[in-house]
Amino acid sequence: MADEKVVKVEGVVKSIVPPSAPGRPLKITIETSEGEKDVAVWDDVKCDARVGDGVQISGVEKEYGGKKYISVGRGGRIEVIPAPPSAQTEKPAVDKDRVIARESLISSLCTLYSGASVDLDVEEIVRRAKRLEQYVYHGT
């Protein structure tokens, strides 16, 4: 394994992908002055960042599959800071068809599971919908 070093970076959140399964990290892509950087945020770190937010990240630079990323776990942190003026004027693109399809999927799952003999709460239904959405849109 390559040497790992502690890094601090500032940038603007470009994308957030929820964990693919329990125990997996939240994946964030940020735009920095040096280009895009991938960030893995583990369960023990609070992350209130949203797409378009400025962030200051402290974590460990790691490498997986020949690609570098920043791992934010115990001892690391993500702090929301003011985004640069150029980032504040940009609005993230919204795919309305995808939003409608996702809401329809969640509604269908709520209807399906509400009659099931298994007791599922709304959070579990939404979690399952997100996993299904990940599979449908990304094949993972």
C-alpha positions as CSV (number, residue, x, y, z in Angstrom):
1,M,0.0,0.0,0.0
2,A,1.3,3.5,-0.9
3,D,2.2,6.0,1.8
4,E,-0.8,7.8,3.2
5,K,-0.6,11.5,4.1
6,V,-2.9,13.8,5.9
7,V,-4.3,16.5,3.6
8,K,-6.4,19.6,3.9
9,V,-8.3,20.9,0.8
10,E,-10.9,23.5,0.1
11,G,-13.3,23.2,-2.8
12,V,-16.9,23.2,-4.0
13,V,-19.1,20.1,-3.8
14,K,-20.0,19.0,-7.3
15,S,-21.7,15.7,-6.6
16,I,-22.8,13.5,-3.7
17,V,-23.5,9.8,-4.0
18,P,-25.1,8.1,-1.0
19,P,-23.6,4.9,0.4
20,S,-24.2,1.9,-1.8
21,A,-24.8,-0.3,1.3
22,P,-24.5,-0.1,5.1
23,G,-20.9,0.3,6.2
24,R,-19.9,1.9,2.8
25,P,-18.8,5.5,2.6
26,L,-20.7,8.5,1.2
27,K,-18.9,9.6,-2.0
28,I,-18.4,13.3,-2.7
29,T,-16.7,14.9,-5.7
30,I,-15.3,18.4,-5.1
31,E,-13.8,21.0,-7.4
32,T,-10.6,22.5,-6.1
33,S,-8.0,24.9,-7.5
34,E,-6.1,21.8,-8.6
35,G,-9.1,20.1,-10.3
36,E,-11.6,17.5,-9.2
37,K,-11.0,15.3,-6.1
38,D,-12.9,12.3,-4.9
39,V,-13.7,12.0,-1.2
40,A,-15.0,9.0,0.8
41,V,-16.8,10.0,3.9
42,W,-17.3,7.3,6.5
43,D,-20.1,6.9,9.0
44,D,-18.3,8.3,12.0
45,V,-18.0,11.8,10.3
46,K,-20.8,14.3,10.2
47,C,-21.3,15.7,6.8
48,D,-23.9,18.5,6.2
49,A,-22.5,19.6,2.8
50,R,-24.8,19.8,-0.2
51,V,-24.1,20.2,-3.9
52,G,-22.8,23.8,-4.5
53,D,-21.5,24.3,-0.9
54,G,-17.9,25.3,-0.2
55,V,-16.1,22.8,2.0
56,Q,-12.9,22.5,3.8
57,I,-11.9,18.8,4.2
58,S,-9.3,17.2,6.4
59,G,-8.5,13.6,5.7
60,V,-6.0,11.0,4.5
61,E,-5.0,10.8,0.9
62,K,-5.2,7.2,-0.3
63,E,-5.1,5.3,-3.5
64,Y,-7.4,2.5,-4.8
65,G,-7.2,1.0,-8.2
66,G,-4.6,3.5,-9.3
67,K,-6.8,6.5,-8.4
68,K,-6.1,8.8,-5.5
69,Y,-8.9,10.0,-3.2
70,I,-9.4,11.5,0.2
71,S,-10.7,9.3,3.0
72,V,-12.5,11.1,5.8
73,G,-12.9,8.9,8.8
74,R,-12.1,9.2,12.5
75,G,-9.9,12.3,13.1
76,G,-11.0,13.8,9.7
77,R,-13.7,16.4,9.2
78,I,-15.7,18.3,6.6
79,E,-16.7,21.8,7.3
80,V,-19.1,23.8,5.2
81,I,-17.6,27.2,4.3
82,P,-18.7,30.0,2.0
83,A,-18.4,29.0,-1.6
84,P,-16.4,31.2,-4.0
85,P,-18.6,33.8,-5.8
86,S,-18.3,31.9,-9.1
87,A,-19.7,28.7,-7.5
88,Q,-22.5,30.6,-5.8
89,T,-24.0,31.8,-9.1
90,E,-24.0,28.3,-10.6
91,K,-27.0,26.1,-10.0
92,P,-26.8,22.3,-10.2
93,A,-28.6,20.9,-13.2
94,V,-31.8,19.0,-12.3
95,D,-33.1,16.2,-14.4
96,K,-36.8,16.6,-13.9
97,D,-37.7,13.3,-15.5
98,R,-35.3,11.5,-13.0
99,V,-36.8,13.4,-10.0
100,I,-40.3,12.4,-11.1
101,A,-39.2,8.8,-11.7
102,R,-37.6,8.7,-8.3
103,E,-40.6,10.1,-6.5
104,S,-42.8,7.6,-8.4
105,L,-40.5,4.8,-7.4
106,I,-40.6,5.8,-3.7
107,S,-44.4,6.1,-3.8
108,S,-44.7,2.6,-5.4
109,L,-42.4,1.1,-2.8
110,C,-44.4,2.7,0.0
111,T,-47.6,1.3,-1.4
112,L,-46.0,-2.1,-1.9
113,Y,-44.4,-2.4,1.5
114,S,-47.3,-0.8,3.4
115,G,-49.3,-4.0,2.8
116,A,-46.4,-6.3,3.5
117,S,-46.3,-8.5,6.6
118,V,-42.8,-7.1,7.2
119,D,-42.8,-3.9,9.3
120,L,-40.7,-1.3,7.4
121,D,-40.4,2.3,8.4
122,V,-40.3,5.1,5.9
123,E,-36.5,5.5,6.2
124,E,-36.0,1.8,5.3
125,I,-38.3,2.2,2.3
126,V,-36.4,5.3,1.1
127,R,-33.1,3.4,1.6
128,R,-34.3,0.6,-0.5
129,A,-35.6,3.0,-3.1
130,K,-32.2,4.6,-3.3
131,R,-30.5,1.3,-3.7
132,L,-32.9,0.3,-6.5
133,E,-32.3,3.7,-8.1
134,Q,-28.6,3.2,-8.0
135,Y,-29.0,-0.2,-9.7
136,V,-31.4,1.2,-12.4
137,Y,-29.4,4.3,-13.3
138,H,-25.8,3.0,-12.7
139,G,-26.0,-0.8,-12.8
140,T,-24.3,-1.2,-9.4
